[in-house]
C-alpha cells in the first residue's frame, strides 16, 4: 500500500488518500438466485471461519476481532442473483465441490471465473463515490480494460483482470500516476500521483456499496477516444439492447458498517460481544426465508464489515443495529437497476458511461455537490444506488441520456 499525494492544498479532502495494489488472486462466482440456498453454507464458511493455520497446522487468530484474514471479499445478493468475489483458493475449496456435485439437470446453476483478478485499494475519507468512478476508472475504460469498482463504507476498490495489470499500470501512468515496485515481490504495488489532471476533491457521505464494470472488450473493438465518446457509446449500447433503468420503490436500502473501535466499548468483552452480535445478524440475514432481496457484504483485513442491505434486515441485529452498526442514520437509498444479462461481451465502460451521464445531468441542480451515488454491479446486472430524495433527478439524467441516443 502506498500514500498517494494529490495536487491540492493541505485542506483538500483527498490529501490523505492511499492507493495501491493488494496481493490478491480473486475469482468471481456467479450463483443464480434460485440456486442461492444451495450455497449458503459455503458463503457462511467464507464469512465466519475467520482463521488461518500456520506452517505447523495450528490455528492463528486475527490480531483484531473485526479484521478478516483475506485482503478482499465481497458477497452480493440482489434480485438478479448472487455474486461472490473471493480468493481463488477459497473459491476452489468452498464452492467448486458444491458445483461439481450438483445434478447435470440443473444447467448454469453456478459458475466460477477462469480469470483471476487483482484488487487496487483506494483509501481515504472525504471522497465522493460518483466522481471517483470517473476520475480513477475513465483511463482504464478508455484503454478498453474491464474493471470492477467497489465502494465500501471505509474505502474503495478497483478490481482488474490480473492478466491486465501491465495495461492498468500503463493507462494510469499516462495520466500522471507513478508506480513503485513492491520490495517483497518486485511487482508494482505502490502508486503515487504528483500531477493527475483527472482527480478532484469531493465530499463523501459514508456508503457501503459496490460497483463492477465487468464486461470484457472483444478482440479488435476499438475503445472510445475520450470520455464523451465513452458516454455516447454506453447509451447507444443500452438502447440497442433495449436496456432501460428499472426501479422497485419498495426496495429501500441502508448503508452501514460494523464498529471496529475498541474505544467505543467499556471493555474488550463488550467489544467481542458486539462483534459476535454482528456476525449473528449476518447469519440470520443469509439464512432467512425467503432470502434477502438485497444484501452486499464487503470484508477485508484492515477494516470492519461493510454492508448495503434492505432496511427491513436491520431487525436481525440487536436494537436494529443501533449499537453495533456505523452509518445507520435512517437515510434510505433506492437502487436503479440495469439488466445486463444480454449485453454483448464486447461492451465495456458501462459504469463509467452511466456515471458520466448522471454527473452531467446533476450539474443543473442547485447543490450538485450534495449528490452521492454508488454502485453494485454483477455480471448480470448493474445497480446505481442513490438516496431517495435524489431518485427523480437521477432518473431524469438517465432519460436525458436515452433521449440523446434515440434522436441519433
MIMIKE-616268 format. One record per residue (C-alpha): residue number from 0; residue in three letters; y, x, z. Coordinates in steps of 0.05 Angstrom, whole numbers, plus 5000, padded with zeros to 4 digits. Layout:
N
PT  num  residuo     Y     X     Z
PT  NUM      Ala     Y     X     Z
...
This chain:
408
PT  num  residuo     Y     X     Z
PT    0      Unk  5000  5000  5000
PT    1      Unk  5070  5024  4986
PT    2      Unk  5140  5005  5001
PT    3      Unk  5179  4981  4940
PT    4      Unk  5253  4995  4941
PT    5      Unk  5294  4943  4903
PT    6      Unk  5363  4958  4873
PT    7      Unk  5401  4913  4921
PT    8      Unk  5446  4925  4981
PT    9      Unk  5417  4930  5051
PT   10      Unk  5428  4856  5063
PT   11      Unk  5381  4838  5006
PT   12      Unk  5322  4796  5028
PT   13      Unk  5277  4836  4982
PT   14      Unk  5294  4903  5012
PT   15      Unk  5231  4908  5056
PT   16      Unk  5181  4883  5005
PT   17      Unk  5116  4921  4999
PT   18      Unk  5075  4924  4935
PT   19      Unk  5010  4959  4919
PT   20      Unk  4940  4953  4891
PT   21      Unk  4886  4933  4941
PT   22      Unk  4817  4964  4938
PT   23      Unk  4783  4902  4911
PT   24      Unk  4730  4883  4861
PT   25      Unk  4735  4807  4863
PT   26      Unk  4691  4756  4829
PT   27      Unk  4714  4685  4811
PT   28      Unk  4666  4629  4828
PT   29      Unk  4675  4561  4798
PT   30      Unk  4639  4502  4831
PT   31      Unk  4646  4431  4802
PT   32      Unk  4669  4382  4855
PT   33      Unk  4605  4342  4854
PT   34      Unk  4566  4405  4870
PT   35      Unk  4611  4428  4927
PT   36      Unk  4565  4402  4983
PT   37      Unk  4511  4449  4958
PT   38      Unk  4554  4509  4972
PT   39      Unk  4587  4491  5038
PT   40      Unk  4540  4537  5077
PT   41      Unk  4558  4596  5032
PT   42      Unk  4632  4582  5040
PT   43      Unk  4627  4576  5115
PT   44      Unk  4589  4641  5119
PT   45      Unk  4644  4675  5079
PT   46      Unk  4697  4649  5128
PT   47      Unk  4661  4652  5195
PT   48      Unk  4617  4714  5192
PT   49      Unk  4677  4759  5202
PT   50      Unk  4640  4823  5218
PT   51      Unk  4611  4883  5184
PT   52      Unk  4559  4935  5201
PT   53      Unk  4567  5010  5207
PT   54      Unk  4522  5062  5177
PT   55      Unk  4472  5052  5234
PT   56      Unk  4469  4977  5223
PT   57      Unk  4509  4959  5285
PT   58      Unk  4558  4901  5281
PT   59      Unk  4631  4924  5284
PT   60      Unk  4680  4871  5306
PT   61      Unk  4750  4868  5275
PT   62      Unk  4804  4902  5317
PT   63      Unk  4844  4837  5317
PT   64      Unk  4812  4768  5325
PT   65      Unk  4855  4738  5269
PT   66      Unk  4840  4793  5219
PT   67      Unk  4789  4785  5164
PT   68      Unk  4747  4843  5141
PT   69      Unk  4757  4832  5067
PT   70      Unk  4823  4853  5035
PT   71      Unk  4828  4786  5000
PT   72      Unk  4790  4719  4997
PT   73      Unk  4815  4652  4971
PT   74      Unk  4777  4586  4973
PT   75      Unk  4809  4527  4939
PT   76      Unk  4781  4456  4936
PT   77      Unk  4821  4408  4892
PT   78      Unk  4806  4345  4852
PT   79      Unk  4787  4390  4793
PT   80      Unk  4734  4429  4831
PT   81      Unk  4725  4488  4878
PT   82      Unk  4744  4560  4863
PT   83      Unk  4727  4620  4905
PT   84      Unk  4756  4690  4896
PT   85      Unk  4718  4739  4939
PT   86      Unk  4689  4810  4936
PT   87      Unk  4634  4817  4883
PT   88      Unk  4582  4836  4936
PT   89      Unk  4597  4772  4975
PT   90      Unk  4591  4731  4911
PT   91      Unk  4523  4761  4896
PT   92      Unk  4497  4755  4967
PT   93      Unk  4523  4686  4985
PT   94      Unk  4530  4646  4920
PT   95      Unk  4485  4677  4867
PT   96      Unk  4419  4659  4903
PT   97      Unk  4441  4586  4911
PT   98      Unk  4460  4581  4837
PT   99      Unk  4393  4612  4816
PT  100      Unk  4353  4562  4859
PT  101      Unk  4387  4500  4831
PT  102      Unk  4349  4457  4782
PT  103      Unk  4357  4470  4708
PT  104      Unk  4371  4396  4702
PT  105      Unk  4440  4409  4732
PT  106      Unk  4477  4445  4677
PT  107      Unk  4541  4482  4694
PT  108      Unk  4531  4469  4768
PT  109      Unk  4568  4533  4785
PT  110      Unk  4586  4600  4754
PT  111      Unk  4605  4670  4775
PT  112      Unk  4651  4710  4730
PT  113      Unk  4623  4773  4698
PT  114      Unk  4693  4803  4701
PT  115      Unk  4717  4838  4764
PT  116      Unk  4789  4831  4787
PT  117      Unk  4838  4874  4824
PT  118      Unk  4890  4848  4873
PT  119      Unk  4962  4871  4877
PT  120      Unk  4992  4855  4945
PT  121      Unk  5065  4835  4948
PT  122      Unk  5091  4833  5019
PT  123      Unk  5160  4818  5049
PT  124      Unk  5197  4758  5074
PT  125      Unk  5255  4721  5042
PT  126      Unk  5224  4715  4974
PT  127      Unk  5224  4652  4930
PT  128      Unk  5156  4638  4901
PT  129      Unk  5181  4605  4838
PT  130      Unk  5226  4661  4815
PT  131      Unk  5175  4713  4839
PT  132      Unk  5126  4687  4787
PT  133      Unk  5177  4701  4732
PT  134      Unk  5201  4768  4759
PT  135      Unk  5134  4800  4771
PT  136      Unk  5088  4766  4721
PT  137      Unk  5132  4760  4660
PT  138      Unk  5120  4833  4640
PT  139      Unk  5045  4820  4646
PT  140      Unk  5047  4755  4607
PT  141      Unk  5088  4787  4551
PT  142      Unk  5036  4842  4548
PT  143      Unk  4981  4789  4539
PT  144      Unk  4948  4804  4606
PT  145      Unk  4916  4744  4641
PT  146      Unk  4934  4740  4715
PT  147      Unk  4926  4701  4779
PT  148      Unk  4988  4693  4822
PT  149      Unk  4972  4672  4893
PT  150      Unk  5025  4656  4944
PT  151      Unk  5001  4654  5016
PT  152      Unk  5042  4637  5078
PT  153      Unk  5056  4710  5091
PT  154      Unk  5053  4746  5024
PT  155      Unk  5036  4741  4951
PT  156      Unk  4981  4769  4907
PT  157      Unk  4976  4782  4832
PT  158      Unk  4902  4783  4812
PT  159      Unk  4888  4820  4747
PT  160      Unk  4825  4839  4709
PT  161      Unk  4800  4905  4737
PT  162      Unk  4790  4930  4667
PT  163      Unk  4864  4917  4652
PT  164      Unk  4892  4960  4709
PT  165      Unk  4917  5013  4660
PT  166      Unk  4952  4959  4618
PT  167      Unk  4982  4928  4680
PT  168      Unk  5010  4995  4702
PT  169      Unk  5038  5008  4633
PT  170      Unk  5071  4939  4628
PT  171      Unk  5104  4946  4696
PT  172      Unk  5124  5018  4685
PT  173      Unk  5162  4996  4623
PT  174      Unk  5204  4951  4670
PT  175      Unk  5221  5009  4717
PT  176      Unk  5162  5008  4764
PT  177      Unk  5133  5076  4784
PT  178      Unk  5061  5081  4807
PT  179      Unk  5036  5137  4850
PT  180      Unk  4964  5158  4857
PT  181      Unk  4927  5137  4919
PT  182      Unk  4907  5202  4955
PT  183      Unk  4840  5170  4974
PT  184      Unk  4813  5158  4904
PT  185      Unk  4865  5184  4856
PT  186      Unk  4877  5115  4826
PT  187      Unk  4945  5082  4821
PT  188      Unk  4957  5048  4888
PT  189      Unk  5030  5055  4908
PT  190      Unk  5085  5023  4869
PT  191      Unk  5160  5035  4873
PT  192      Unk  5215  5005  4831
PT  193      Unk  5282  5041  4835
PT  194      Unk  5315  5001  4779
PT  195      Unk  5279  4939  4756
PT  196      Unk  5322  4891  4715
PT  197      Unk  5276  4832  4730
PT  198      Unk  5279  4825  4805
PT  199      Unk  5329  4783  4843
PT  200      Unk  5337  4765  4917
PT  201      Unk  5317  4695  4936
PT  202      Unk  5308  4654  4998
PT  203      Unk  5237  4634  5013
PT  204      Unk  5213  4577  5054
PT  205      Unk  5145  4592  5085
PT  206      Unk  5089  4569  5040
PT  207      Unk  5014  4576  5034
PT  208      Unk  4993  4564  4964
PT  209      Unk  4962  4596  4905
PT  210      Unk  4974  4605  4831
PT  211      Unk  4927  4631  4778
PT  212      Unk  4943  4644  4706
PT  213      Unk  4871  4653  4686
PT  214      Unk  4866  4641  4611
PT  215      Unk  4844  4703  4572
PT  216      Unk  4881  4721  4509
PT  217      Unk  4838  4722  4447
PT  218      Unk  4830  4784  4406
PT  219      Unk  4884  4790  4354
PT  220      Unk  4930  4738  4386
PT  221      Unk  5000  4769  4390
PT  222      Unk  5036  4757  4456
PT  223      Unk  5106  4727  4456
PT  224      Unk  5163  4776  4445
PT  225      Unk  5207  4751  4502
PT  226      Unk  5210  4700  4559
PT  227      Unk  5240  4645  4515
PT  228      Unk  5182  4652  4465
PT  229      Unk  5133  4652  4523
PT  230      Unk  5161  4586  4549
PT  231      Unk  5162  4555  4480
PT  232      Unk  5091  4577  4466
PT  233      Unk  5067  4549  4532
PT  234      Unk  5094  4479  4519
PT  235      Unk  5071  4480  4447
PT  236      Unk  5001  4495  4473
PT  237      Unk  5004  4439  4524
PT  238      Unk  5030  4389  4472
PT  239      Unk  4978  4410  4420
PT  240      Unk  4923  4396  4471
PT  241      Unk  4953  4332  4498
PT  242      Unk  4962  4362  4567
PT  243      Unk  5014  4324  4608
PT  244      Unk  5033  4332  4681
PT  245      Unk  4998  4284  4727
PT  246      Unk  5020  4264  4798
PT  247      Unk  4979  4229  4851
PT  248      Unk  5033  4204  4900
PT  249      Unk  4980  4193  4954
PT  250      Unk  4963  4267  4957
PT  251      Unk  5011  4295  5010
PT  252      Unk  5004  4369  5027
PT  253      Unk  5027  4412  5085
PT  254      Unk  5034  4488  5084
PT  255      Unk  5018  4527  5147
PT  256      Unk  4981  4587  5176
PT  257      Unk  4943  4607  5238
PT  258      Unk  4984  4640  5292
PT  259      Unk  4970  4714  5300
PT  260      Unk  5020  4739  5351
PT  261      Unk  4989  4753  5420
PT  262      Unk  5059  4746  5449
PT  263      Unk  5054  4671  5436
PT  264      Unk  4999  4665  5488
PT  265      Unk  4995  4677  5562
PT  266      Unk  4931  4717  5556
PT  267      Unk  4880  4745  5507
PT  268      Unk  4833  4689  5528
PT  269      Unk  4885  4637  5508
PT  270      Unk  4894  4672  5441
PT  271      Unk  4819  4676  5428
PT  272      Unk  4814  4602  5445
PT  273      Unk  4867  4587  5394
PT  274      Unk  4831  4627  5340
PT  275      Unk  4767  4590  5357
PT  276      Unk  4803  4523  5350
PT  277      Unk  4830  4544  5282
PT  278      Unk  4761  4562  5257
PT  279      Unk  4731  4499  5286
PT  280      Unk  4783  4458  5250
PT  281      Unk  4766  4492  5184
PT  282      Unk  4692  4477  5194
PT  283      Unk  4709  4403  5206
PT  284      Unk  4752  4402  5143
PT  285      Unk  4700  4433  5099
PT  286      Unk  4642  4391  5125
PT  287      Unk  4679  4324  5126
PT  288      Unk  4653  4267  5084
PT  289      Unk  4679  4256  5033
PT  290      Unk  4701  4329  5022
PT  291      Unk  4776  4343  5025
PT  292      Unk  4814  4327  4962
PT  293      Unk  4859  4388  4970
PT  294      Unk  4847  4449  5014
PT  295      Unk  4865  4521  4999
PT  296      Unk  4848  4578  5047
PT  297      Unk  4872  4649  5039
PT  298      Unk  4844  4705  5082
PT  299      Unk  4859  4780  5084
PT  300      Unk  4852  4839  5130
PT  301      Unk  4926  4842  5151
PT  302      Unk  4948  4771  5166
PT  303      Unk  4922  4706  5195
PT  304      Unk  4892  4649  5156
PT  305      Unk  4939  4615  5107
PT  306      Unk  4929  4542  5089
PT  307      Unk  4952  4489  5040
PT  308      Unk  4919  4424  5058
PT  309      Unk  4924  4349  5057
PT  310      Unk  4968  4326  5115
PT  311      Unk  4913  4280  5140
PT  312      Unk  4867  4340  5150
PT  313      Unk  4911  4362  5209
PT  314      Unk  4872  4312  5250
PT  315      Unk  4815  4361  5253
PT  316      Unk  4858  4411  5292
PT  317      Unk  4877  4402  5366
PT  318      Unk  4942  4363  5373
PT  319      Unk  4946  4361  5296
PT  320      Unk  4952  4437  5295
PT  321      Unk  5017  4437  5334
PT  322      Unk  4998  4496  5379
PT  323      Unk  4956  4537  5331
PT  324      Unk  4990  4529  5263
PT  325      Unk  5055  4561  5239
PT  326      Unk  5099  4524  5189
PT  327      Unk  5072  4455  5207
PT  328      Unk  5142  4425  5203
PT  329      Unk  5123  4359  5173
PT  330      Unk  5154  4374  5104
PT  331      Unk  5107  4343  5054
PT  332      Unk  5091  4373  4987
PT  333      Unk  5061  4340  4925
PT  334      Unk  5021  4375  4871
PT  335      Unk  5037  4365  4797
PT  336      Unk  4971  4375  4761
PT  337      Unk  4957  4401  4691
PT  338      Unk  4886  4390  4666
PT  339      Unk  4869  4455  4630
PT  340      Unk  4794  4449  4621
PT  341      Unk  4800  4441  4545
PT  342      Unk  4853  4493  4535
PT  343      Unk  4835  4547  4483
PT  344      Unk  4813  4614  4511
PT  345      Unk  4868  4650  4473
PT  346      Unk  4921  4615  4515
PT  347      Unk  4956  4658  4566
PT  348      Unk  5021  4659  4605
PT  349      Unk  5015  4585  4624
PT  350      Unk  5040  4593  4695
PT  351      Unk  5098  4638  4674
PT  352      Unk  5119  4590  4619
PT  353      Unk  5116  4530  4665
PT  354      Unk  5155  4567  4720
PT  355      Unk  5208  4587  4670
PT  356      Unk  5217  4515  4646
PT  357      Unk  5222  4489  4718
PT  358      Unk  5271  4543  4739
PT  359      Unk  5314  4529  4677
PT  360      Unk  5312  4455  4690
PT  361      Unk  5333  4463  4762
PT  362      Unk  5396  4503  4745
PT  363      Unk  5435  4439  4737
PT  364      Unk  5422  4419  4809
PT  365      Unk  5479  4422  4859
PT  366      Unk  5440  4470  4903
PT  367      Unk  5388  4504  4858
PT  368      Unk  5375  4559  4909
PT  369      Unk  5340  4508  4954
PT  370      Unk  5287  4494  4901
PT  371      Unk  5220  4522  4922
PT  372      Unk  5157  4513  4882
PT  373      Unk  5089  4545  4889
PT  374      Unk  5023  4543  4852
PT  375      Unk  4949  4533  4857
PT  376      Unk  4913  4543  4791
PT  377      Unk  4839  4548  4775
PT  378      Unk  4801  4559  4711
PT  379      Unk  4800  4483  4702
PT  380      Unk  4870  4461  4724
PT  381      Unk  4939  4483  4745
PT  382      Unk  4977  4455  4803
PT  383      Unk  5052  4463  4812
PT  384      Unk  5068  4446  4885
PT  385      Unk  5137  4420  4903
PT  386      Unk  5170  4387  4963
PT  387      Unk  5170  4311  4958
PT  388      Unk  5246  4306  4951
PT  389      Unk  5244  4354  4892
PT  390      Unk  5188  4319  4855
PT  391      Unk  5231  4278  4808
PT  392      Unk  5275  4337  4789
PT  393      Unk  5212  4378  4774
PT  394      Unk  5183  4322  4731
PT  395      Unk  5249  4316  4694
PT  396      Unk  5246  4390  4679
PT  397      Unk  5174  4382  4655
PT  398      Unk  5194  4324  4610
PT  399      Unk  5251  4365  4582
PT  400      Unk  5202  4420  4561
PT  401      Unk  5156  4369  4529
PT  402      Unk  5212  4334  4492
PT  403      Unk  5235  4401  4462
PT  404      Unk  5166  4415  4434
PT  405      Unk  5156  4343  4409
PT  406      Unk  5221  4349  4369
PT  407      Unk  5199  4414  4335
